[in-house]
Each structure stands twice: as C-alpha cells, then as structure tokens.
Amino acid sequence: MNDSKIKDISLAAQGLENIELAERDMGALLEVRRKFAKSQIFKGLKIGMALHVTKETAVLVRTLRAGGAEVWLASCNPLSTQDDVAAALAKEGVHVYGHKGESEKDYYKFLKCVVEAKPNLTIDDGCDLVAEIHKNYPELLKGIIGGCEETTTGIIRLKSMEKAGALKYPVVAVNDNKTKHLMDNYYGTGQSTLDGIMRACNFMFAGKTVVVAGYGSCGKGVAMRARGMGARVIVTEVDNFRGLQAMMDGHMVMKMSEAAKVGELFVTVTGDVNVIRAEHVKVMKDGAILANSGHFNCEIDLEGIEKMCGKGRQVRPAMKEYSVGAKAGAKKIFVLADGRLVNLAAAEGHPSEVMSLSFCGQALACEFLVKNAGKGSKGLAATVHTLPEEIDDYISALQLKAMGVEIDKLTEDQKKYLAGWESGT
Ligand SMILES: NC(=O)c1ccc[n+]([C@@H]2O[C@H](COP(=O)([O-])OP(=O)(O)OC[C@H]3O[C@@H](n4cnc5c(N)ncnc54)[C@H](O)[C@@H]3O)[C@@H](O)[C@H]2O)c1
C-alpha cells in the first residue's frame, strides 16, 4: 500500500465487490473508460480529487487511471466515506485519504495531502480543493491545467472567485450539464435523500407533512418523491418564480415561520445558511425531524439550536435528540446526521446509474481541459466554463445506449422544415 490514510485495509475485498456492482450500472462511464484506454489522454498527468469516497467515485477513478492518470483522492465530506471502497482503491494503488467520521482537522489535513501531490487537474465537489490551492499554495497554480466542479454550491463559490478576479485557472462547471443537474440533483437527490432519512430513523412518509426548503433541482426531486410516498408537501422559497412553480406543481407554499408549526419532517436543500433556526424549532411540533441534503452543514443552525437546547443526545447512529425547554417532559426534536447531507452521511448517495451520468461529465470535462490546454490566449481563460452542448448530448447518447434504448433520427425533410421559415399552414 502507498501513503494512503484509510480506516482498515482488510475491508478491501468488500469494497471491490461494491465497486464491481456499481460498474454493472455505469455502462456509459465504462464506454468513456474504453475511449481513454485507447487515447491515453492523461498519460503523465496527476489528478487531485476531493469527492465523496463512494463506490461510484471509485469507478470514475478507475476510468481516469485507464487514461494514464495518477490519482490522489480525499473525501469532500467528513461523514460520506465508504471505508471498504477507500480500502479497495488504496489496494489498487490510488492515494486515498479519508474515513467515515473523520474530524474536521483530519478533513483539512487530508485535503492538503492531495494538494501537496501537485496535481495538474483538480476535481472538486464543493470547491474546497480549489479554495485550498488558491489560498495556501499559490505556487502550484502555474502547474494546473484546469479543474472540474461537481455541485451547485461549489459553482456559486467559483463564480464569486471569478468575479473578484481571484480564480487563476479554468474550471468546468460539470453541475451545469443538463445530464448532471437535471438528473443527479433531481432524480438522484430526490431518491437518495428519502433513502438517507429512512435509514437514519425509519420515517414513514405516508400521511405526514414534509417541509422542503428550496425548490431548485434538488428540492423539486425531494418534493416529488416525498409526495410519491404519500406525504403532504410544503415548500418554502425565497425566489418568486420557484415559489410559483411549487404552487403550480400542487404543493403548499408558505414562510418557514408558518411551516415550522405544522411540519413533521423538514428537509433543507437550498445551498444557503441558517434556513432553519432556533426560533423555528421553538414552534415545531413534538417529535419533528430535521434533515439537510444541501452541500454544507450550515442550512440548519445547529449552533443556535444547541444554544437553546444544549448538546443533545445521540439516540441512533445518525439521529440526535434535543429537548426544547428545560423541564421534564419537554418537547423533543431530532436532527439527522448532524445536519450534514443526509443522503451520503446516512445512506450511500445516489444510485450508480445517476452517478454514471455525472461522472461521464467529470471524465469528459477533464479530457476537454487537456485538449484545450495552452498558454495565454491559446488556452481557456481562468473563468468558469460550461461543457460544449455536444459533449452533454454525447453523454445522453451513451446513457441511452447503456440502457438499451434507441430514439428516432430527424429525416432530411424534417431537418429542412425545422431550419426554414417559409412554410405555413
Ligand atoms: N445531497 C446531494 O447529493 C446533492 C446533490 C446535488 C446538489 N446538492 C446541493 O444541494 C443544494 C441545492 O442544490 P440545487 O441544485 O437544488 O440548487 P438550486 O440553486 O437549483 O436551488 C436552491 C433553491 O433554494 C432556494 N433558497 C435559497 N435560500 C433559501 C432560503 N433561505 N429559504 C428557502 N429557499 C431558499 C433558492 O431560491 C433556489 O430556488 C446545493 O448546496 C447543492 O450543492 C446536494
């Protein structure tokens, strides 16, 4: 084994089983792997990654290595590492740093291990790797061809770096691929968030009132699946159009201060801070459950809640109980997975099919960056880029093929009709 820092290498055999199961459902990404194996596009390059260390990420890592890359991988969340997968990757020669339940101190130490390998390409989920390099290792910037970002929150941060003139290498916003945010955020987060909540506390959705904060791609998916399981859904929003969309989709829409009084389960997916605060908890029903599926653990104001209720009591591995009010028989509320993204902290994240699409985006974005690498005006600007539409379309085609589905092609007269303006009724 190399310099990896993982929980237990003896878990490698189970990790390998899980990676191979994931590969069965990631046919599109395996097709990209075959292409990279021929082209050796990453030969001699180092790729540094901060992603959830899951079996699907392992399939991406194997794909990049098949293209000739050497890979360093740290987790992008202290609770999301699958220790068996980390062990299997370490055994295969990947430099892996992370274990489930690592401290915040270790989290940053592991991120530094990736940075200090001097990567030529970076892959981030939440922008921590890019931020660490720009803040503390500016001397490495010249050796970096570009980066890729997986999630909405990371892209918001990158755009603010770009606006401030602080971003020093090109980054592809993989999240903005249609095949990412319209699939992963919507179907993936929709399903896996409910999965995480059920595994954490065996919640019954039917007949319950579920409050979803944020009606973006993730919130829409969570609301759709909760309703599908028989819940009444209330949406809270700060954006007029999204609020309107939630109404037209048949959900109730109201302020959090009102929703707090009637909800039984609360799910935040806003990418924002302090969306559920102590003042909301004060008016919640006894037994209310709070979960977050947004990227960072700041959507539920745990600090404010702990100030009001004390430290709380761990009642299950991913479920903490807080007493609201000092006297015996006080109302209880429950917080899942310490307010960290519940689908990865209490379950396994998105199903492999969904991650196949997202990671085709990551793999092809790396290829795009290498193909367009160059100095000065010849290369890509140090800004946030979207992948060309044809690459996104190629990913859809790969996935349809992997699913054994064929679609029609435009005939010549249809192409002519759609391109013209003369024909009327
Ligand atoms: N759990 C996962 O696996 C997973 C997957 C993808 C994305 N994410 C993360 O989920 C979060 C949401 O992603 P998205 O793609 O849906 O983003 P989005 O920008 O499409 O949607 C976020 C929505 O939240 C709303 N919002 C912001 N502040 C709010 C507040 N105080 N109260 C109510 N609504 C508010 C916004 O108006 C917006 O409509 C991000 O942090 C993203 O990184 C998580």
The ligand as an SDF file (V2000), in Angstrom:
LIG
                    3D

 44 48  0  0  0  0  0  0  0  0999 V2000
  -27.2890   15.8020   -1.4510 N   0  0  0  0  0  0  0  0  0  0  0  0
  -26.7640   15.7010   -2.6570 C   0  0  0  0  0  0  0  0  0  0  0  0
  -26.3560   14.6240   -3.0910 O   0  0  0  0  0  0  0  0  0  0  0  0
  -26.7100   16.9010   -3.5450 C   0  0  0  0  0  0  0  0  0  0  0  0
  -26.7050   16.7430   -4.9480 C   0  0  0  0  0  0  0  0  0  0  0  0
  -26.6760   17.8830   -5.7360 C   0  0  0  0  0  0  0  0  0  0  0  0
  -26.6200   19.1480   -5.1490 C   0  0  0  0  0  0  0  0  0  0  0  0
  -26.5850   19.2530   -3.7850 N   0  0  0  0  0  0  0  0  0  0  0  0
  -26.5590   20.5560   -3.0840 C   0  0  0  0  0  0  0  0  0  0  0  0
  -27.9150   20.9000   -2.7710 O   0  0  0  0  0  0  0  0  0  0  0  0
  -28.0420   22.3250   -2.6990 C   0  0  0  0  0  0  0  0  0  0  0  0
  -29.1530   22.7640   -3.6560 C   0  0  0  0  0  0  0  0  0  0  0  0
  -28.7860   22.4600   -4.9930 O   0  0  0  0  0  0  0  0  0  0  0  0
  -29.7430   22.8120   -6.2320 P   0  0  0  0  0  0  0  0  0  0  0  0
  -29.0470   22.3300   -7.4420 O   0  0  0  0  0  0  0  0  0  0  0  0
  -31.1300   22.4140   -5.9580 O   0  0  0  0  0  0  0  0  0  0  0  0
  -29.6310   24.4350   -6.1810 O   0  0  0  0  0  0  0  0  0  0  0  0
  -30.6060   25.4970   -6.8360 P   0  0  0  0  0  0  0  0  0  0  0  0
  -29.8310   26.7720   -6.8410 O   0  0  0  0  0  0  0  0  0  0  0  0
  -31.1780   24.9770   -8.0960 O   0  0  0  0  0  0  0  0  0  0  0  0
  -31.8140   25.6060   -5.7670 O   0  0  0  0  0  0  0  0  0  0  0  0
  -31.7030   26.1530   -4.4990 C   0  0  0  0  0  0  0  0  0  0  0  0
  -33.0580   26.8250   -4.1780 C   0  0  0  0  0  0  0  0  0  0  0  0
  -33.0590   27.2150   -2.8100 O   0  0  0  0  0  0  0  0  0  0  0  0
  -33.6990   28.4820   -2.7140 C   0  0  0  0  0  0  0  0  0  0  0  0
  -33.2970   29.1410   -1.4700 N   0  0  0  0  0  0  0  0  0  0  0  0
  -32.1630   29.8230   -1.1900 C   0  0  0  0  0  0  0  0  0  0  0  0
  -32.1960   30.3030    0.0690 N   0  0  0  0  0  0  0  0  0  0  0  0
  -33.3640   29.8930    0.6090 C   0  0  0  0  0  0  0  0  0  0  0  0
  -33.9840   30.0630    1.8790 C   0  0  0  0  0  0  0  0  0  0  0  0
  -33.3940   30.7750    2.8610 N   0  0  0  0  0  0  0  0  0  0  0  0
  -35.2120   29.5170    2.0900 N   0  0  0  0  0  0  0  0  0  0  0  0
  -35.8420   28.8120    1.1070 C   0  0  0  0  0  0  0  0  0  0  0  0
  -35.3050   28.6280   -0.1290 N   0  0  0  0  0  0  0  0  0  0  0  0
  -34.0770   29.1590   -0.3770 C   0  0  0  0  0  0  0  0  0  0  0  0
  -33.2470   29.1970   -3.9840 C   0  0  0  0  0  0  0  0  0  0  0  0
  -34.1380   30.2800   -4.2870 O   0  0  0  0  0  0  0  0  0  0  0  0
  -33.2960   28.0860   -5.0140 C   0  0  0  0  0  0  0  0  0  0  0  0
  -34.5500   28.0050   -5.6600 O   0  0  0  0  0  0  0  0  0  0  0  0
  -26.6610   22.8680   -3.0410 C   0  0  0  0  0  0  0  0  0  0  0  0
  -25.9420   23.0550   -1.8470 O   0  0  0  0  0  0  0  0  0  0  0  0
  -26.0250   21.7430   -3.8330 C   0  0  0  0  0  0  0  0  0  0  0  0
  -24.6290   21.8340   -3.8500 O   0  0  0  0  0  0  0  0  0  0  0  0
  -26.6530   18.1620   -2.9760 C   0  0  0  0  0  0  0  0  0  0  0  0
  1  2  1  0
  2  3  2  0
  2  4  1  0
  4  5  1  0
  4 44  2  0
  5  6  2  0
  6  7  1  0
  7  8  2  0
  8  9  1  0
  8 44  1  0
  9 10  1  0
  9 42  1  0
 10 11  1  0
 11 12  1  0
 11 40  1  0
 12 13  1  0
 13 14  1  0
 14 15  2  0
 14 16  1  0
 14 17  1  0
 17 18  1  0
 18 19  2  0
 18 20  1  0
 18 21  1  0
 21 22  1  0
 22 23  1  0
 23 24  1  0
 23 38  1  0
 24 25  1  0
 25 26  1  0
 25 36  1  0
 26 27  1  0
 26 35  1  0
 27 28  2  0
 28 29  1  0
 29 30  1  0
 29 35  2  0
 30 31  1  0
 30 32  2  0
 32 33  1  0
 33 34  2  0
 34 35  1  0
 36 37  1  0
 36 38  1  0
 38 39  1  0
 40 41  1  0
 40 42  1  0
 42 43  1  0
M  CHG  2   8   1  16  -1
M  END
$$$$
